[in-house]
Amino acid sequence: MFTGTVRIDPLFSAREPARASAGSVTFEPGARTAWHTHPLGQMLIVTAVSAGRKSRAARSRRSIPAMWSASLQVRALAWCGPTTAVTHIAIQEALDGKVVDWMEKVSDEQYRKI
């Protein structure tokens, strides 16, 4: 799931029939997620000033400022990782009990290249 130091603090869990849950996710410098998709998409809200990065398949990495938000499309292939510490709130819905489908880890070479 992750390379480096990442802390996830749950904010709320879904209660039937709701499917939405959220967590506050903090990445230390150089930490990153593996490639992944969210079956019903995800909303990210950056809450700390950062030089964070996100990347989608076939797209370059870009800087994200504090209070930046994004809605990730259903099943969009992505990974995220900062160059400095960053915290964001991640909100997602579960499909058949899953909020994320994890794939291979982002290598150090991929992280430096993008």
Protein Blocks (a to p, Z undefined) as FASTA:
>chain_A
ZZcjdddddfbdcddfbfbdcddddddehiacdddddfkbpadddfbdcfddcddehiac
ddddehiacdddehiacddddfbdcddddddddeehiabdcdddddfklmmmZZ
